[in-house]
Amino acid sequence: MFVVTYYENRNVLLTQFLKSLPEEGQNVKIKGRKGKITSVSPIDEKKVHVYVTLEAINKNKLAALDTSKKKKR
């Protein structure tokens, strides 16, 4: 069992207790965002730091999807 900590730009995204280690180039989904593992660095026998690059969120698409009608008074 390993303690795996996921980082993006020095920010901790997630810490998990896993049976197997993730590999470089593997696709992951963290907090609903897709990303790719860039590097894996073991700290000691049970601790591992995994560095991830997440895809950017396009805020224009999110605003365009809101088609709810407002109540008229």
C-alpha beads as a LAMMPS data file, in Angstrom:
LAMMPS data file: protein, C-alpha beads

73 atoms
72 bonds

1 atom types
1 bond types

-500.0 500.0 xlo xhi
-500.0 500.0 ylo yhi
-500.0 500.0 zlo zhi

Masses

1 110.0

Atoms # bond

1 1 1 0.000 0.000 0.000
2 1 1 1.270 3.431 -0.967
3 1 1 0.368 6.990 0.013
4 1 1 0.047 8.802 -3.328
5 1 1 -0.164 12.603 -3.385
6 1 1 -1.187 14.308 -6.642
7 1 1 0.235 17.794 -7.352
8 1 1 -0.414 20.441 -9.993
9 1 1 1.931 23.466 -9.989
10 1 1 2.954 22.926 -6.326
11 1 1 -0.718 22.668 -5.253
12 1 1 -1.932 19.482 -3.609
13 1 1 -4.927 18.138 -5.528
14 1 1 -5.549 14.779 -3.872
15 1 1 -3.991 12.268 -1.489
16 1 1 -4.910 8.602 -1.850
17 1 1 -3.987 5.280 -0.256
18 1 1 -3.459 2.924 -3.227
19 1 1 -2.359 -0.681 -3.759
20 1 1 -0.494 0.041 -7.010
21 1 1 1.457 3.028 -8.274
22 1 1 0.264 5.135 -11.235
23 1 1 2.471 5.318 -14.345
24 1 1 3.769 8.279 -16.330
25 1 1 1.575 9.207 -19.299
26 1 1 -1.500 7.648 -17.717
27 1 1 -4.774 9.577 -18.009
28 1 1 -6.478 10.466 -14.719
29 1 1 -9.625 12.257 -13.634
30 1 1 -9.310 14.270 -10.413
31 1 1 -12.155 16.380 -9.033
32 1 1 -14.039 16.051 -12.320
33 1 1 -11.151 17.353 -14.410
34 1 1 -9.210 15.287 -16.946
35 1 1 -5.448 15.262 -16.774
36 1 1 -2.258 13.405 -17.609
37 1 1 0.498 12.250 -15.253
38 1 1 3.772 13.983 -16.129
39 1 1 6.092 12.454 -13.528
40 1 1 6.163 10.095 -10.567
41 1 1 8.751 10.620 -7.822
42 1 1 9.091 8.197 -4.899
43 1 1 9.909 9.893 -1.584
44 1 1 10.460 6.798 0.552
45 1 1 9.148 3.217 0.713
46 1 1 5.483 4.158 1.021
47 1 1 5.182 7.807 -0.047
48 1 1 5.006 8.862 -3.703
49 1 1 4.477 12.283 -5.284
50 1 1 2.692 12.337 -8.642
51 1 1 2.761 15.471 -10.786
52 1 1 -0.251 16.050 -13.017
53 1 1 -1.105 18.466 -15.839
54 1 1 -4.845 19.147 -15.950
55 1 1 -6.773 20.396 -18.971
56 1 1 -7.882 24.022 -18.857
57 1 1 -11.540 24.740 -18.191
58 1 1 -13.242 26.700 -20.969
59 1 1 -15.545 29.095 -19.096
60 1 1 -17.223 30.285 -22.312
61 1 1 -18.776 26.851 -22.843
62 1 1 -20.076 26.749 -19.279
63 1 1 -21.816 30.109 -19.667
64 1 1 -23.340 29.123 -23.012
65 1 1 -24.911 25.974 -21.554
66 1 1 -27.083 27.940 -19.126
67 1 1 -30.382 28.136 -21.033
68 1 1 -32.712 28.379 -18.038
69 1 1 -35.658 30.699 -18.351
70 1 1 -36.181 33.423 -15.822
71 1 1 -39.545 34.012 -14.227
72 1 1 -41.430 37.068 -15.415
73 1 1 -43.321 39.063 -12.817

Bonds

1 1 1 2
2 1 2 3
3 1 3 4
4 1 4 5
5 1 5 6
6 1 6 7
7 1 7 8
8 1 8 9
9 1 9 10
10 1 10 11
11 1 11 12
12 1 12 13
13 1 13 14
14 1 14 15
15 1 15 16
16 1 16 17
17 1 17 18
18 1 18 19
19 1 19 20
20 1 20 21
21 1 21 22
22 1 22 23
23 1 23 24
24 1 24 25
25 1 25 26
26 1 26 27
27 1 27 28
28 1 28 29
29 1 29 30
30 1 30 31
31 1 31 32
32 1 32 33
33 1 33 34
34 1 34 35
35 1 35 36
36 1 36 37
37 1 37 38
38 1 38 39
39 1 39 40
40 1 40 41
41 1 41 42
42 1 42 43
43 1 43 44
44 1 44 45
45 1 45 46
46 1 46 47
47 1 47 48
48 1 48 49
49 1 49 50
50 1 50 51
51 1 51 52
52 1 52 53
53 1 53 54
54 1 54 55
55 1 55 56
56 1 56 57
57 1 57 58
58 1 58 59
59 1 59 60
60 1 60 61
61 1 61 62
62 1 62 63
63 1 63 64
64 1 64 65
65 1 65 66
66 1 66 67
67 1 67 68
68 1 68 69
69 1 69 70
70 1 70 71
71 1 71 72
72 1 72 73
